[in-house]
Each structure stands twice: as C-alpha cells, then as structure tokens.
Amino acid sequence: MTDRNIPGGKPAEGEFVLSRVLDAPRDRVFKAWTDEAELKKWWGPKGFKVLHSKVDLRPGGMFLYGMQSPTGEPMWGKFVYREVLKPEKLVFVVSFSDAQGGITRHPMAPNWPLEMLNTVYFQAEGDKTRLTLRAEAINCSAAERQTFIEGHESMRGGWGGTMDQFAAYLAQG
C-alpha cells in the first residue's frame, strides 16, 4: 500500500503515476492548473479543444469541462475536489460526465471505472516545479479496475500529451 501523501512513493498495485518537471515556479503552475480561464487554454489531450470550462475550487466544488475531439465529437468530464492545499496539492475524483455534471461512462470503454481518485502534487525544485499525478480507480468492480490497469499505457500517452500542452502554455509566459 502506498502513502498518497508521498509524491514520489512507490505506486500501489494498480495505481497510475506520472511525473513531470515544468519550467515555471510552483505558484504559477498551481494557478494555471486551477484557474478557469487558464485551463481553457491548455487542458485536455492533444488535438482536443476546450469549449466549456467552469471551476469551483474548494472541497466539494467541481471543475466541469466540455471538449471537442479532433474529429468533432463532444466529450465532457469533471473533477470533484476533495482537498485543495494551495500551492502544494489537489485531490479530486475524476469522471466522464454530461453537460450538467452527471457521471457517465467512458464513451469508448464501457468497462472503464466511473470514478478515479487523483492526487496532484506541486513540488518546488528551485525555479521549476515537479508535478506528480497519482491516480487509482475507486468504487469499481474487479473488471473495471482491471480495465483501468490495462489502460495505463494509453493514459500515459493522453496525460503525456496534456503535460506537453501544459509545458508549452507555461513557456508562453
């Protein structure tokens, strides 16, 4: 079992972990990750365009976003915040959703878990920031957990593209 309070700790069984050093101070990285106007400019997988973004940054609050895929399909998602510790950590439950924020199934993976608990750590490293994301499937069946584990490589590509966009956005100033 991992200690979710240790950003670089060994992953728990089935846990997804991704870390990236970003060329910006921690306060700047945290703001860009949590500010509604800024999220619209970089959030999502490569090739997706954010069409709607609403952030209520507090425990129990939500980040609801609507995107358009490169082929034109709409896709909605949400974070429900559990913990906001500025500028060190965010804890939130991620789900696919509808435009009203209701939980929906993954549009292309019917066995994907409905909820994933994500913890994002923002660690200062001089004038740079190490962002570490830890995610695990929660409130799910064994089959859904297995689908999540089998999807780690795809998640690495999706999150990697999102982090590339984030790094490029931060580099703009």
Protein Blocks (a to p, Z undefined) as FASTA:
>chain_A
ZZfklmkbccdehiacddddddbdfklmmmmmmgmklmmmmgccehiacfbdcddddehi
acddddddfkopacddddddfbdcdfkbccdddddddfkopacddfklmkbcfbdcdddd
dddehjaccdddddddehiafklmmmmmmmmmmmmmmmmmmmmmmmmmmmnZZ
